[in-house]
Amino acid sequence: MMKVGVLGAGTMGSGIAQVAAQSGHEVFLVDLNQEVLGKAKSNLEKVLSRLVEKQKLSIEEASQIQNRITYSASTSDFKDCGIVIEAIVENINVKHTVFKELESIVSNDCILASNTSSLPIASIGSALSNPERIIGIHFFNPAPLMPLVEIIPAVQTATDIVTKAKNLISGWKKVTVLCKDTPGFIVNRVARPFYGEALRIYEEGIADFATIDWALTEIGGFKMGPFTLMDYIGNDINYTVTESVFAAFYYDPRFKPSFTQKRHFEAGFLGRKSGRGYYNYAEGAVMPEPKKDTQLGEQIVNRVLVMLINEAIDALFLNVASKEDIDLAMTKGVNYPKGLLAWAEEKSLPWVLSQLEVLFEEYGEDRYRPNPLLKRLVKQGVTRF
Ligand SMILES: NC(=O)c1ccc[n+]([C@@H]2O[C@H](COP(=O)([O-])OP(=O)(O)OC[C@H]3O[C@@H](n4cnc5c(N)ncnc54)[C@H](O)[C@@H]3O)[C@@H](O)[C@H]2O)c1
């Protein structure tokens, strides 16, 4: 079984190391910071004892998993690894330096992967003298619990590297989807309107946070409403992703960030972690009551849903991923109740198009323009993607 290297022992790196060790690999988890390494080790200790308590692991299995991980401050430990997955700070210059260094240590056939959320894999690979071995392997947080992993070949990546990476990660009991090296990959691109359109509905005064959250959970069937979810993710993180996707799409108005979110971020209303976001999490604070108006709720759900569907169709139209993978990504990566393309078929494509046309006509904004693939299929009378 190949040895696995993980660079960066923060939130993502420590989780990825756990997944690899639980799948039987010998793992080298490397970080510059000794304190972070110590924390990663003690956190895993706690996680494993909880799994033992719940009888999901025996004491022997738990200690075997921990013993498979070497916590180290030296990248030279990667020399015998078959793959190294990088999960360090999201900065392209730092990643370039680090990948050059990694290439000087590992063997010629070692796969070099990045867990980046927003940087182009092609750009990271440009630092390598053999860029055919670069690949994006994008886990979701928390890595041990989230089933989805996006596999992102760059333009330089060799075909056999894609196959090897996909097989390896599928063997770690993860659901893998293949996607093009485009901003936000699948999930962080297609999910944008869940936040953006909800914020816009609020800004127009159509409904308050609690009512929008109520509509999308109770009527829409989403596990969490957009404002509750943004408060979980953190408005700093969610706003930064939105801004970076907007810039990466050359400022396409579909991805325009919202002033409401920016002001919450600037005010330090980051969400649960700061005690206040769209909601107040202080002890004794009373959660606002939604206005349970079914007609209004349906109007909110339909508007957010068609915007999400339009984005999923765009990903299909531009061959970012297959129909199956786009739907899998949204159900397994962000727990949507249904795949968006399957949902569109269920609602009927003419219905989706007509909803978008009403919005586009009313607002005259590019953000609501229906995707050409949707228009084409409806014109041809095709009912499935
Ligand atoms: N946090 C998430 O939800 C999430 C989800 C998916 C992907 N990502 C991506 O994963 C990567 C890591 O994110 P994170 O949230 O785990 O960050 P983090 O800040 O929790 O951890 C990063 C770690 O990298 C270490 N580090 C920095 N430079 C280093 C170097 N040169 N050599 C060795 N170690 C170094 C730091 O000491 C730190 O422990 C980023 O590229 C991010 O975009 C994050």
The ligand as an SDF file (V2000), in Angstrom:
LIG
                    3D

 44 48  0  0  0  0  0  0  0  0999 V2000
  -11.1670   24.9140    5.6740 N   0  0  0  0  0  0  0  0  0  0  0  0
  -11.9720   24.4640    4.7300 C   0  0  0  0  0  0  0  0  0  0  0  0
  -13.1990   24.4000    4.8970 O   0  0  0  0  0  0  0  0  0  0  0  0
  -11.4010   24.0060    3.4200 C   0  0  0  0  0  0  0  0  0  0  0  0
  -12.1440   23.1100    2.6320 C   0  0  0  0  0  0  0  0  0  0  0  0
  -11.5940   22.6110    1.4490 C   0  0  0  0  0  0  0  0  0  0  0  0
  -10.3310   23.0320    1.0560 C   0  0  0  0  0  0  0  0  0  0  0  0
   -9.6290   23.9210    1.8220 N   0  0  0  0  0  0  0  0  0  0  0  0
   -8.2610   24.2770    1.3780 C   0  0  0  0  0  0  0  0  0  0  0  0
   -7.3310   23.5210    2.1290 O   0  0  0  0  0  0  0  0  0  0  0  0
   -6.1250   24.2730    2.3440 C   0  0  0  0  0  0  0  0  0  0  0  0
   -5.8430   24.3560    3.8310 C   0  0  0  0  0  0  0  0  0  0  0  0
   -6.9410   24.9450    4.4880 O   0  0  0  0  0  0  0  0  0  0  0  0
   -7.1660   24.7980    6.0620 P   0  0  0  0  0  0  0  0  0  0  0  0
   -8.5050   25.3670    6.3480 O   0  0  0  0  0  0  0  0  0  0  0  0
   -6.8500   23.4110    6.4780 O   0  0  0  0  0  0  0  0  0  0  0  0
   -6.0320   25.7810    6.6200 O   0  0  0  0  0  0  0  0  0  0  0  0
   -5.4150   25.8670    8.0970 P   0  0  0  0  0  0  0  0  0  0  0  0
   -5.0120   27.2700    8.2760 O   0  0  0  0  0  0  0  0  0  0  0  0
   -6.3000   25.2250    9.0970 O   0  0  0  0  0  0  0  0  0  0  0  0
   -4.0960   24.9420    7.9810 O   0  0  0  0  0  0  0  0  0  0  0  0
   -3.0160   25.2580    7.1690 C   0  0  0  0  0  0  0  0  0  0  0  0
   -1.7610   24.6820    7.8250 C   0  0  0  0  0  0  0  0  0  0  0  0
   -0.6790   24.7800    6.9050 O   0  0  0  0  0  0  0  0  0  0  0  0
    0.5000   25.0490    7.6450 C   0  0  0  0  0  0  0  0  0  0  0  0
    1.4760   25.6180    6.7190 N   0  0  0  0  0  0  0  0  0  0  0  0
    1.4570   26.8320    6.1410 C   0  0  0  0  0  0  0  0  0  0  0  0
    2.4890   26.9570    5.3010 N   0  0  0  0  0  0  0  0  0  0  0  0
    3.1840   25.7850    5.3660 C   0  0  0  0  0  0  0  0  0  0  0  0
    4.3420   25.2880    4.7280 C   0  0  0  0  0  0  0  0  0  0  0  0
    5.0050   26.0300    3.8570 N   0  0  0  0  0  0  0  0  0  0  0  0
    4.7490   24.0330    5.0260 N   0  0  0  0  0  0  0  0  0  0  0  0
    4.0790   23.2780    5.9060 C   0  0  0  0  0  0  0  0  0  0  0  0
    2.9590   23.6990    6.5400 N   0  0  0  0  0  0  0  0  0  0  0  0
    2.5260   24.9260    6.2640 C   0  0  0  0  0  0  0  0  0  0  0  0
    0.0530   25.9750    8.7600 C   0  0  0  0  0  0  0  0  0  0  0  0
    0.9570   25.8940    9.8540 O   0  0  0  0  0  0  0  0  0  0  0  0
   -1.3280   25.4100    9.0990 C   0  0  0  0  0  0  0  0  0  0  0  0
   -1.2540   24.4730   10.1410 O   0  0  0  0  0  0  0  0  0  0  0  0
   -6.3370   25.6010    1.6350 C   0  0  0  0  0  0  0  0  0  0  0  0
   -5.7790   25.5270    0.3510 O   0  0  0  0  0  0  0  0  0  0  0  0
   -7.8580   25.7210    1.5680 C   0  0  0  0  0  0  0  0  0  0  0  0
   -8.2870   26.4850    0.4470 O   0  0  0  0  0  0  0  0  0  0  0  0
  -10.1220   24.3890    3.0040 C   0  0  0  0  0  0  0  0  0  0  0  0
  1  2  1  0
  2  3  2  0
  2  4  1  0
  4  5  1  0
  4 44  2  0
  5  6  2  0
  6  7  1  0
  7  8  2  0
  8  9  1  0
  8 44  1  0
  9 10  1  0
  9 42  1  0
 10 11  1  0
 11 12  1  0
 11 40  1  0
 12 13  1  0
 13 14  1  0
 14 15  2  0
 14 16  1  0
 14 17  1  0
 17 18  1  0
 18 19  2  0
 18 20  1  0
 18 21  1  0
 21 22  1  0
 22 23  1  0
 23 24  1  0
 23 38  1  0
 24 25  1  0
 25 26  1  0
 25 36  1  0
 26 27  1  0
 26 35  1  0
 27 28  2  0
 28 29  1  0
 29 30  1  0
 29 35  2  0
 30 31  1  0
 30 32  2  0
 32 33  1  0
 33 34  2  0
 34 35  1  0
 36 37  1  0
 36 38  1  0
 38 39  1  0
 40 41  1  0
 40 42  1  0
 42 43  1  0
M  CHG  2   8   1  16  -1
M  END
$$$$
